[in-house]
Amino acid sequence: MMEDPKAHEYWNGPKNKLIRYYFYINTGLNVFNNFKYLVGAILAVYWMLHLKNPITLLIMFGVSIPMLGVIGYYSIHHINKVMDWLNVRFGTHYSLLNITLLQDIRKAVYKIAGIKENKI
C-alpha cells in the first residue's frame, strides 16, 4: 500500500476492514450486474433475430467480450480523463477556484525556493 498520511484513519482497524469488505462485495455485485445485462442483451438479440444455431450464440459472446474490453480500455485511458477535466473545469465554480488556488500556491513555493518553474 502507498504511504498515505490518512492510511491509519481509513485503512487500519476493524471498522475500516468491515467497510473495505463491504466495498469489495458491492463492487463485485456491480460487476456481476453489468455482466448480467450483457448476457440479457445477447440473448435478446438472439431471440429477436429468431436464430436457432447455438454456435451463433457462442460467436456473439466471443465477439462482444473483446469488443467490450477495447471499449473499456479506451474509456478508462481517454474518455474518463477528458470527462474528469471537463467536470473540474466547468462542473462547479468551487472546483475551478481550488485548481487556481493550487496553481498559485505552487508558483509561490517555486518563487520562495528559487526554483525555475515550467509553464503551468
N, C-alpha and C positions, 0 to 999 in steps of 0.2 A: 504494500500500500504506500502511496506517496506520503511524504511528510506534509502534514497539514496542521496548522495551529488549532483547528476545531476538531481534529480527529478524536481526541479524548471525549469531547462533548457529544459527538454524533456517531461514534463507532463503538466505543467501549461500553460495557455494562449490559445487564440482562434486558433492560427495556429496549435499548438500541438493537440488540441482537434479535429480539422479537419483531421489531419494526422492519429490520432487514429481511427476515424470513417472510413477513407479510408482503414486502415489496417484491421479493423473488417469486412468490406464489402468484401475486397479482400480475406481474409481467408475463409469467408462464401462461396464465389464463388468457391474457390478451393475445399472445402468440397463437394459442390453440384456437381462440375465436376467429382470428384472422384466417387461419388455415381452414377452419370450418366453412367460412364464406367462400374461399377458393373452391373447395370441394363442391359446395352447393351451386356455385356458378357454372362449373364444368358440367355437373350432372344436369343442370337446367338447359344448357346449350345442347348437350347430347340428347335430351328428351325432346326439345323443341325442334330439332332437325330430324327427328324420327330415325336416328341412327341405330342400327341393330348389331353392328360388329363390336365386340368388347375390345378388340385391338385398337380401334379408333379412340376409345375412351382412354386407354393407356397412352396413346400418342398425344392426346390432348393434355394429359398430365405431364408427360415428358417434355412437351414444348413450353407449357406455362411456367414450370418451376424455374428453368434457367432464365426465361424472359423476365420473371419477377425478380430474380437475383440481379440482373443487369439494371432493371428499373430501380431497385432498392439501392444499389451501389451509386448510381447517378444521383438519386435523391439525397443520399447522405453526403456525398462529396461535392455536390454542386448546388442543387436546388435549396437545401436547408440552409446553406451558408448565405445565399442571397436573401432568403426569407428572413433569417435572423438579422441581417444587416438592415433590411427594409423595416423590420419591426423596431429596431433600436433607433433608426434614423427618423421614421415617420410615425411610429406607434404612439408615443406619448411625448409630451413636452419635457417631462422629467427625465426620461432616458437620454434624450439629447443633451440636457443640461449635465447629466452625470458624465457622459463622454467628454464634453467640453471641459468640465472641471478636471477630469483625469489628465487630459492633454495639457492644461495649464499647469497642473502640479508637476507633470513630467518636465515641461520646459523650465520651470523654476528650479527644480532639483538639478537639472543639467547646468543651468546658469550658475548656481551656487557651487557645484562641484567643478566647474570649469571644463566640462566635457562638451565637445562639439557634437551637436545632435544632427541626426539625419532629418530630412524634411518629413514632417508628420503628415 
